[in-house]
């Protein structure tokens, strides 16, 4: 991401979405030439000079204190994810030249065998490990079956970003594709600001921006969100409509990895998941694989068979 442009676009889009009445300014008055708040109104609400706010909005967050950032967040009515995103952008702006020049990270962290055993110990629900690029790194048998349409296409490289925006099958797989796609982009933007030195994530965003007009449009909205919990609707080719709740839990020993577990949100989904788990277990047993065995590659998990670490050189699980 380009630091100054990212800051500028984030602040201007947050300012444009907020009306004077929503911001607590009951008498806006006059002819308004721009949507949302004027710069001087944001400055007033944040308790700073117009010149200083203008400098911030032009992308210069260098030297901005936490108190200034929090005042700006309150003025723009930022939610928790947006507030943290603003602080992430400021940390990047204040990073030393040495930190900026440090070697970018390309490699994906490996999944420890004990983590594979943890998700294999939950045979009745889909469970997996993913990274901030939304690579599917390790899945239990039912998760591999759940994500079979993603894993079956090698061009996706076991990555939900590529599946969502570059694989036409995603339009059928996600019952509400627009919401799923928007949430995915928002969480990728949050991850990119939190870890600007992840070259693999930067490359993924660049790839999706150039190859998908839809991704570029979502990216331009500058929406950010946490990917911690929520609901997901999937139209699975084997068991039909699934309504799932998910919890995404960061792993303290592997801070760039998260454990994601899905549970059914209604009885019909519970029955469908039980069928999916049965199908996965039957095929897993027929393949001769043993529980806790070495995970199979993504190409082998495409049919949903076996515990699998879906490896790829580049990148949403959720």
Residue pairs with C-beta under 8 A, 6 or more apart in sequence:
1 192
1 193
1 196
1 202
1 205
3 59
3 89
3 92
3 93
4 58
4 59
4 60
5 59
6 59
6 89
6 193
7 56
7 57
7 59
7 60
7 61
7 89
7 93
8 57
8 58
8 59
9 220
9 222
10 85
10 86
10 89
10 222
11 56
11 57
11 72
11 76
12 57
13 221
13 222
14 76
14 78
14 82
14 222
15 36
15 37
15 39
15 42
15 57
15 76
16 34
16 35
16 36
16 37
17 35
17 36
18 36
18 37
18 76
18 77
19 36
19 37
20 26
20 28
20 37
20 41
21 28
22 77
23 37
23 41
23 45
23 75
23 77
24 45
25 37
25 41
25 45
28 41
32 38
37 45
39 50
39 53
39 54
39 57
40 50
42 53
42 57
42 72
42 75
42 76
43 49
43 50
43 52
43 53
43 54
45 74
45 75
46 53
46 68
46 71
46 72
46 74
46 75
47 71
48 68
48 71
48 72
53 72
56 64
56 68
56 72
60 93
61 69
61 89
61 90
61 93
61 94
62 93
62 94
63 94
64 90
64 93
66 87
69 83
69 86
69 87
69 90
70 83
72 86
73 82
73 83
73 86
76 82
78 86
80 226
81 186
81 190
81 224
81 225
81 226
82 224
84 190
84 194
85 189
85 190
85 193
85 194
85 224
88 190
88 193
88 194
89 193
92 193
92 196
102 197
104 197
104 198
104 199
104 202
105 197
105 198
105 199
105 200
106 199
106 200
107 200
108 131
108 133
108 135
108 137
108 200
108 311
108 312
108 313
109 131
109 137
109 254
109 256
109 257
111 129
111 137
111 138
111 257
111 295
111 309
112 254
115 129
115 138
115 251
115 254
115 257
115 259
116 138
116 292
116 295
116 307
116 309
117 292
118 127
118 259
119 127
119 128
119 129
119 138
119 139
119 140
119 143
119 259
119 307
120 140
120 141
120 291
120 292
120 307
122 140
122 261
123 140
123 141
123 142
123 277
123 281
124 142
124 273
124 274
124 277
125 142
125 261
125 262
125 263
125 273
125 277
126 139
126 140
126 142
126 143
126 145
126 146
126 147
126 244
126 261
126 262
126 273
127 139
127 140
127 142
127 143
127 259
127 260
127 261
127 262
128 136
128 137
128 138
128 139
128 140
128 143
128 147
128 259
128 260
128 317
129 137
129 138
129 139
129 251
129 257
129 258
129 259
129 260
130 136
130 137
130 257
130 258
130 260
130 316
130 317
130 318
131 137
131 256
131 257
131 258
131 315
132 191
132 194
132 195
132 198
132 201
132 256
133 159
133 161
133 188
133 191
133 198
133 200
133 201
133 204
133 314
133 315
134 159
134 160
134 161
134 184
134 187
134 188
134 315
134 316
134 317
134 318
135 157
135 158
135 159
135 310
135 311
135 312
135 314
135 315
135 317
136 147
136 150
136 151
136 158
136 159
136 160
136 298
136 310
136 317
137 158
137 257
137 309
137 310
137 311
138 295
138 307
138 308
138 309
138 310
139 147
139 301
139 307
139 308
139 309
139 310
140 307
141 277
141 280
141 281
141 284
141 304
141 305
141 306
141 307
142 273
142 276
142 277
142 280
143 262
144 151
144 280
144 301
144 304
144 305
144 306
144 307
144 308
144 310
145 238
145 276
145 277
145 279
145 280
145 283
145 304
146 234
146 236
146 242
146 262
146 276
146 304
148 237
148 238
148 301
148 302
148 303
148 304
149 163
149 169
149 170
149 173
149 237
150 156
150 158
150 160
150 163
150 167
150 173
151 158
151 298
151 299
151 301
151 302
151 308
151 310
152 302
152 303
153 163
153 167
153 169
153 302
154 298
154 299
154 302
155 162
155 166
155 167
156 162
156 163
156 166
156 167
157 298
157 312
157 313
157 314
157 315
158 298
158 310
158 311
158 312
159 204
159 312
159 314
159 315
160 184
160 316
160 317
160 318
161 184
161 188
161 204
161 208
161 315
161 316
162 204
162 207
162 208
162 314
162 315
163 169
163 170
163 173
164 170
164 174
164 177
164 180
164 181
164 184
164 316
165 181
165 208
165 211
165 212
165 214
165 215
166 208
166 211
166 212
170 177
171 177
172 235
173 234
173 235
173 236
174 180
174 181
174 233
174 234
174 235
175 233
175 234
175 235
175 241
176 233
180 232
181 214
181 215
181 218
182 218
182 221
182 223
183 225
183 227
183 230
183 316
183 318
184 316
184 318
185 215
185 218
185 219
185 221
185 223
186 218
186 223
186 224
186 225
187 224
187 225
187 226
187 227
187 316
187 318
188 201
188 204
188 205
188 316
189 219
189 222
189 223
189 224
190 224
190 225
190 226
190 227
191 198
191 201
192 198
192 201
192 202
192 205
193 224
195 201
195 256
196 202
198 256
200 313
200 314
200 315
201 315
203 314
204 314
204 315
205 219
207 314
208 215
208 216
208 219
209 215
209 216
209 219
210 216
227 248
227 258
227 316
227 318
228 247
228 248
229 245
229 246
229 247
229 248
230 245
230 246
230 318
231 243
231 244
231 245
231 246
231 265
232 243
232 244
232 245
232 246
232 262
232 318
233 241
233 242
233 243
233 244
234 241
234 242
234 244
235 241
235 242
236 242
236 272
236 276
238 275
238 276
238 279
239 272
239 273
239 275
239 276
240 272
241 268
241 269
241 272
242 264
242 269
242 272
242 273
243 264
243 265
243 266
243 268
243 269
244 262
244 263
244 264
244 265
244 269
245 262
245 263
245 264
245 265
246 260
246 261
246 262
246 263
246 318
247 260
247 261
247 263
248 258
248 259
248 260
248 317
248 318
249 258
249 259
249 260
249 261
250 257
250 258
251 257
251 258
251 259
258 317
260 317
260 318
264 270
264 272
264 273
279 304
280 304
280 305
283 303
283 304
283 305
283 306
284 305
284 306
284 307
287 305
287 306
289 296
289 305
289 306
289 307
291 307
292 307
293 306
293 307
295 306
295 307
295 308
295 309
296 305
296 306
296 307
296 308
296 309
297 308
297 309
297 310
297 311
298 308
298 309
298 310
298 311
298 312
300 306
300 308
301 308
301 310
